[in-house]
């Protein structure tokens, strides 16, 4: 299951990638309740594929095979979130941000 710790996808229209925003506590609460490991995932370059208005997004998908935008996804080391929910939320944010920075470094 993929969970965006921010509580959803960012509502931005520009093509610039930015590091993850502030996390909500749902991820930490779910991990604590299930004792499931969390695998941090960082992705960078998706906005090069498609961003902007609906028309720009459709055009981006249509022209992507010609433009061949670079995308990179990095899976970090699984972590267990335990203890205080706010500390666990901060630990998850740090792990995802580190994975995002790793993904960003692999883009041309």
SVG drawing of the C-alpha trace seen along z (x, -y; Angstrom):
<svg xmlns="http://www.w3.org/2000/svg" viewBox="-8 -27 31 33">
<polyline fill="none" stroke="black" stroke-width="0.4" points="0.0,0.0 1.3,-3.4 0.6,-6.3 1.6,-9.9 2.6,-11.1 1.5,-14.6 -2.1,-13.4 -2.4,-13.6 -0.7,-14.7 0.6,-18.3 -1.6,-20.7 1.1,-22.5 1.1,-23.3 4.8,-24.1 7.2,-21.5 9.8,-21.9 10.3,-19.0 10.4,-19.8 11.2,-17.7 8.2,-16.2 6.1,-18.6 5.0,-18.2 3.6,-14.8 0.3,-14.2 0.2,-11.5 -1.9,-8.9 1.1,-6.9 2.7,-6.7 -0.6,-5.7 -1.3,-3.0 2.3,-1.6 2.0,-1.6 -1.4,0.2 -0.2,2.9 3.5,3.1 4.1,3.1 7.5,1.8 7.5,-1.5 9.5,-1.5 10.5,-5.1 10.0,-6.0 11.5,-9.0 10.5,-9.9 11.8,-12.7 11.1,-13.8 7.4,-12.9 6.6,-16.6 8.8,-16.5 6.3,-13.9 3.2,-15.9 2.3,-19.0 0.1,-22.0 -3.5,-22.3 -5.4,-19.3 -4.5,-20.2 -0.8,-20.5 -0.9,-17.2 -2.5,-15.4 0.0,-17.1 2.8,-16.0 1.7,-12.4 1.3,-12.5 4.8,-13.9 6.6,-12.0 7.8,-9.2 9.5,-11.9 10.9,-14.0 11.9,-10.9 11.8,-12.8 14.1,-11.4 12.4,-9.9 13.9,-8.3 12.5,-6.4 14.5,-5.3 13.3,-2.8 15.0,-3.4 15.7,-0.9 12.5,0.3 12.0,-1.3 9.8,-0.5 7.9,-3.4 7.4,-3.0 6.9,-5.2 5.4,-8.7 3.3,-9.4 4.9,-12.8 8.4,-11.4 7.4,-8.5 5.9,-10.9 9.1,-13.0 11.2,-9.8 9.1,-8.8 9.4,-12.3 13.2,-12.2 13.4,-8.8 11.2,-9.8 13.1,-13.1 16.4,-11.2 15.0,-8.8 13.8,-11.9 17.2,-13.5 18.8,-10.2 16.3,-10.1 17.0,-13.7 20.8,-13.1 20.2,-10.4 18.5,-12.7 20.6,-14.2"/>
</svg>
